[in-house]
Amino acid sequence: MNINVGIVDQQVGALSVKLRAELDSAVGRKLDDTMARSVAFVVLVSKTVLDLTDAEALELLTEGSTPTSSAEGATFVQSITYATNSQNPVDLRDLRSNDARQKSLEASIQGLGFEYRRQRSAVAPRPVDISTATAAEAVLAVWRRKPQQAKFRTTEHFGKLYDTIFTEDLQGTHVVTAVLLFRIAENKRKRPTANSAALVPYAACFAAMLMGQYLLEDMGIALEKLDHRNFEAAQRLIDTQGEAYFARAITALEAAVAQLYGGRTVSLQQLSATFRRGDLFQYPSIAGV
């Protein structure tokens, strides 16, 4: 079957305009343009596959599952929108920006003296600004202990991995501390010195993960105990010990790599591949056990 994407897009756009009031009514809330097009797409598919009229497709859309509140309507439409935009991570990030969890994080992070950018901005970021993209990568690496996914599966951060990263119990303190540690590791990756270890350009997310482990060890707490009450203490430790944490992490990673390859010389290609996989988690110093 040959499908002309341009024609489909035109039809979706026309339906979203023609049926705007009906689409709003069907989901129990006023839709923005993106969500209206997503629901219109479902209507178009129903019309085409089942040979229905506009009214019949709209009825089918809500039959048996009509949202009983605006909140349920929002969830319903978002589910459709995420599905129809699953191939575009930028769109998914924008769509998630109005998620209740994102709004809650914005408020709690602001209370810590930082600004959480839920939506993209053309304004140059300041040191206190934290984008959702950076937050996702940092949290996944540092606190979820999935550094290879943080680095190499960024297109899934606001899709398949969203609920893994942005859990219900994720706090603003977790986001900010993860980002501060991640920034140190990223700066080292971007600006290696002549004396930097060969693995530094490949190991930033793994290093950030270990740095988070060292921070909690120094504070004598588990992650769930890291909150607004001890945030200043955590920030002081990152400011004063962050460089030492990074150096310690690189030493641990070098030892693990040497053990993995039996002390043999390791090429840059092998190093890159090693940090794409989870091979190093077999060693207690890396696994955190």
C-alpha positions as CSV (number, residue, x, y, z in Angstrom):
1,M,0.0,0.0,0.0
2,N,1.3,3.4,-1.0
3,I,0.5,6.2,1.5
4,N,1.1,9.8,0.6
5,V,2.1,11.3,3.9
6,G,1.5,14.8,2.7
7,I,-2.1,14.1,1.8
8,V,-2.7,12.4,5.1
9,D,-1.2,15.4,6.9
10,Q,-3.5,17.8,4.9
11,Q,-6.5,15.7,5.8
12,V,-5.7,15.6,9.4
13,G,-5.2,19.3,9.5
14,A,-8.5,19.9,7.7
15,L,-10.3,17.6,10.1
16,S,-8.8,19.2,13.2
17,V,-10.1,22.6,12.0
18,K,-13.5,21.4,10.8
19,L,-14.3,19.3,13.9
20,R,-12.5,21.4,16.5
21,A,-15.6,22.0,18.7
22,E,-16.6,18.3,18.4
23,L,-13.0,17.1,19.3
24,D,-13.0,19.4,22.3
25,S,-16.4,18.0,23.4
26,A,-15.4,14.4,22.8
27,V,-12.5,14.5,25.2
28,G,-14.0,17.0,27.7
29,R,-11.5,19.8,27.4
30,K,-10.2,22.5,25.1
31,L,-7.4,21.1,23.0
32,D,-4.3,22.8,21.8
33,D,-3.4,22.5,18.1
34,T,-1.0,19.5,18.6
35,M,-3.5,17.4,20.6
36,A,-6.4,18.4,18.2
37,R,-4.4,17.0,15.3
38,S,-3.6,13.8,17.2
39,V,-7.2,13.1,17.9
40,A,-8.2,14.1,14.4
41,F,-5.7,11.5,13.1
42,V,-7.6,8.8,15.1
43,V,-10.9,10.1,13.6
44,L,-9.4,9.9,10.1
45,V,-8.2,6.4,10.6
46,S,-11.6,5.3,11.9
47,K,-13.4,7.0,8.9
48,T,-11.0,5.4,6.4
49,V,-10.8,1.9,7.7
50,L,-14.4,1.5,8.8
51,D,-15.9,3.7,6.1
52,L,-17.6,6.0,8.6
53,T,-19.0,9.5,8.5
54,D,-17.5,12.2,10.7
55,A,-20.2,11.9,13.3
56,E,-19.9,8.1,13.4
57,A,-16.1,8.3,13.8
58,L,-16.5,10.8,16.7
59,E,-19.1,8.6,18.3
60,L,-16.8,5.6,18.0
61,L,-14.0,7.6,19.5
62,T,-15.8,8.1,22.8
63,E,-18.2,5.1,22.8
64,G,-17.7,3.0,25.9
65,S,-14.9,5.2,27.2
66,T,-16.1,8.7,27.3
67,P,-14.0,10.7,29.7
68,T,-15.9,11.7,32.8
69,S,-13.7,14.7,33.7
70,S,-11.3,17.1,32.0
71,A,-8.4,15.3,33.8
72,E,-9.5,12.0,32.2
73,G,-9.9,13.7,28.9
74,A,-6.4,15.1,29.1
75,T,-5.0,11.6,29.9
76,F,-6.9,10.1,27.0
77,V,-5.7,12.7,24.5
78,Q,-2.1,12.5,25.7
79,S,-2.1,8.8,25.3
80,I,-3.1,9.2,21.7
81,T,-0.6,12.1,21.2
82,Y,2.3,10.1,22.6
83,A,1.5,7.2,20.3
84,T,1.2,9.3,17.2
85,N,4.4,11.2,17.9
86,S,6.5,8.2,19.1
87,Q,9.1,8.7,16.4
88,N,9.9,12.3,17.3
89,P,11.7,12.8,20.7
90,V,11.6,16.6,20.5
91,D,7.8,16.5,20.1
92,L,7.5,14.0,23.0
93,R,9.6,16.3,25.2
94,D,7.3,19.2,24.4
95,L,4.2,17.1,25.0
96,R,5.4,16.0,28.4
97,S,6.1,19.6,29.4
98,N,2.6,20.0,30.8
99,D,2.7,16.7,32.6
100,A,1.8,17.0,36.3
101,R,5.1,15.6,37.3
102,Q,7.0,18.2,35.3
103,K,5.0,21.0,36.8
104,S,5.6,19.7,40.3
105,L,9.4,19.5,39.6
106,E,9.4,23.0,38.3
107,A,7.9,24.3,41.6
108,S,10.2,22.3,43.8
109,I,13.4,23.1,41.8
110,Q,12.5,26.8,41.9
111,G,12.3,26.5,45.7
112,L,16.0,25.4,45.6
113,G,17.1,28.4,43.7
114,F,17.2,26.9,40.2
115,E,15.0,27.3,37.2
116,Y,13.5,24.2,35.5
117,R,12.9,24.7,31.8
118,R,9.9,22.6,31.0
119,Q,9.8,23.9,27.5
120,R,12.4,24.7,25.0
121,S,13.7,28.3,24.9
122,A,15.9,30.3,22.5
123,V,17.4,32.2,25.4
124,A,20.9,31.2,26.4
125,P,20.9,29.0,29.5
126,R,22.3,30.3,32.8
127,P,24.1,28.2,35.4
128,V,20.8,28.0,37.4
129,D,18.8,26.8,34.4
130,I,18.1,23.1,34.0
131,S,16.5,21.8,30.9
132,T,14.2,18.7,30.9
133,A,16.6,17.0,28.5
134,T,19.6,17.5,30.8
135,A,17.5,16.5,33.8
136,A,16.4,13.3,32.1
137,E,19.9,12.3,31.1
138,A,21.4,13.1,34.5
139,V,18.7,11.4,36.6
140,L,18.8,8.2,34.4
141,A,22.6,8.1,34.8
142,V,23.1,9.1,38.4
143,W,20.1,7.9,40.4
144,R,18.6,5.2,38.1
145,R,22.1,3.8,37.5
146,K,21.5,3.3,33.8
147,P,24.4,5.3,32.3
148,Q,24.5,3.6,29.0
149,Q,20.8,4.3,28.5
150,A,21.3,7.9,29.6
151,K,24.0,8.4,27.0
152,F,22.8,6.3,24.0
153,R,19.0,6.1,24.3
154,T,18.2,9.8,24.5
155,T,15.4,9.4,21.9
156,E,13.6,7.3,24.5
157,H,13.9,9.5,27.5
158,F,10.5,11.1,27.0
159,G,9.0,7.9,25.5
160,K,9.7,4.4,26.7
161,L,12.0,5.5,29.6
162,Y,9.9,8.4,30.8
163,D,8.3,6.6,33.7
164,T,11.7,5.1,34.7
165,I,13.2,8.5,34.9
166,F,10.4,10.7,36.1
167,T,9.0,8.5,38.9
168,E,6.2,9.7,41.2
169,D,8.8,10.0,44.0
170,L,11.4,12.0,42.1
171,Q,12.1,15.2,44.0
172,G,13.6,18.5,42.9
173,T,16.6,17.8,45.1
174,H,17.2,14.6,43.2
175,V,17.1,16.4,39.9
176,V,19.4,19.3,40.9
177,T,22.0,17.1,42.6
178,A,22.1,14.7,39.6
179,V,22.5,17.6,37.2
180,L,25.3,19.3,39.2
181,L,27.2,16.0,39.3
182,F,26.5,15.3,35.7
183,R,27.8,18.8,34.7
184,I,31.1,18.1,36.3
185,A,31.6,14.8,34.4
186,E,30.4,16.4,31.2
187,N,32.8,19.3,31.5
188,K,35.6,16.9,31.9
189,R,34.5,14.9,28.9
190,K,34.3,18.0,26.7
191,R,37.5,19.5,28.0
192,P,40.0,16.7,28.6
193,T,43.5,17.7,29.6
194,A,46.8,16.1,28.3
195,N,46.8,14.0,31.5
196,S,43.2,12.8,31.2
197,A,42.6,9.1,31.2
198,A,41.8,7.6,27.8
199,L,38.3,6.6,28.9
200,V,37.2,10.1,30.0
201,P,35.6,11.0,26.6
202,Y,33.4,7.9,26.8
203,A,32.7,7.5,30.5
204,A,30.9,10.7,31.6
205,C,27.6,9.1,32.5
206,F,29.3,6.2,34.3
207,A,31.4,8.6,36.2
208,A,28.4,10.7,37.2
209,M,26.7,7.6,38.4
210,L,29.6,6.7,40.7
211,M,29.8,10.3,41.9
212,G,26.2,10.1,43.0
213,Q,27.1,7.0,45.0
214,Y,30.0,8.7,46.7
215,L,27.9,11.7,47.5
216,L,25.3,9.6,49.3
217,E,28.0,7.7,51.1
218,D,29.6,10.9,52.4
219,M,26.2,12.1,53.6
220,G,25.4,8.8,55.2
221,I,21.9,8.5,53.6
222,A,19.9,6.7,51.0
223,L,18.5,8.5,48.0
224,E,15.0,8.7,49.5
225,K,16.4,10.7,52.4
226,L,17.9,13.3,50.1
227,D,15.4,16.2,50.3
228,H,15.1,20.0,50.8
229,R,16.3,19.7,54.4
230,N,19.7,18.5,53.5
231,F,20.0,19.9,50.0
232,E,22.4,22.7,51.1
233,A,24.7,20.1,52.7
234,A,24.7,18.1,49.4
235,Q,25.4,21.1,47.3
236,R,28.3,22.1,49.5
237,L,29.8,18.6,49.1
238,I,29.4,18.7,45.4
239,D,31.1,22.2,45.3
240,T,34.0,21.1,47.5
241,Q,34.3,17.4,46.6
242,G,32.9,17.1,43.1
243,E,36.3,17.1,41.5
244,A,37.6,14.5,43.9
245,Y,34.5,12.4,43.3
246,F,35.2,12.5,39.5
247,A,38.8,11.5,40.0
248,R,37.8,8.7,42.2
249,A,35.2,7.5,39.7
250,I,37.7,7.5,36.9
251,T,40.1,5.5,39.0
252,A,37.4,2.9,39.7
253,L,36.4,2.8,36.0
254,E,40.0,2.3,34.9
255,A,40.5,-0.6,37.3
256,A,37.3,-2.2,36.1
257,V,38.2,-1.8,32.5
258,A,41.7,-3.3,33.2
259,Q,40.0,-6.2,34.9
260,L,37.5,-6.7,32.1
261,Y,40.3,-6.9,29.4
262,G,42.8,-8.8,31.6
263,G,45.3,-5.9,31.6
264,R,45.6,-5.9,27.8
265,T,45.9,-2.7,25.8
266,V,42.5,-1.4,25.0
267,S,41.7,0.5,21.8
268,L,39.6,3.6,21.7
269,Q,37.0,1.6,19.7
270,Q,36.9,-1.0,22.5
271,L,36.5,1.6,25.1
272,S,33.6,3.2,23.3
273,A,31.9,-0.1,22.9
274,T,32.5,-1.0,26.6
275,F,30.6,2.1,27.8
276,R,27.8,1.4,25.3
277,R,27.2,-1.8,27.1
278,G,26.8,-2.9,30.8
279,D,29.9,-5.1,31.0
280,L,31.4,-3.1,33.9
281,F,28.4,-3.7,36.2
282,Q,29.8,-7.2,36.9
283,Y,32.4,-5.5,39.2
284,P,31.2,-4.5,42.7
285,S,33.0,-1.1,42.6
286,I,30.8,-0.2,39.6
287,A,27.7,-2.0,40.6
288,G,27.6,-0.2,44.0
289,V,27.5,-3.4,46.1
